[in-house]
Amino acid sequence: MLIYQVVDTLFTIYQFVLIIYILASWLPQVYESPVGQLLARLSEPYLSVFRRFIPPIGFIDISPIVALFALHFIRLGVMTIISWVI
């Protein structure tokens, strides 16, 4: 059960990283800080996949919302597989 808890915690942390990065987009000075650059390095590879397929609607980019939903379903799938294996 330790593996289950560790993987679940990692998904939760990454979800918070994405949310903080998305909210930081409203504050441009955060992107230039070392914390903003770290968040970008962690978030952009995952978010860029969704940005390739989902264009912005005007000034609103909905791809992060879809990315969070996808992460949730990936988490459910991974946790189900882990529970079967354990």
WOWOSUL-V789392 format. One line per field, one symbol per residue. phi: phi as a letter, one per 30 degrees, with the letter a starting at -180 (. if undefined). psi: psi as a letter, one per 20 degrees, with the letter a starting at -180 (. if undefined). Layout:
# WOWOSUL-V789392
phi=???
psi=???
This chain:
# WOWOSUL-V789392
phi=.ddeddddddddddddddddddddddbedddddeddddddddcdedddddddccddciccccddddddddddddeedddddddddd
psi=iggghggghgggghghgggggghiiinhhhhirhghhghghhhhhghhghhhhoqqncjpoihhghhggghghggggghggghgh.
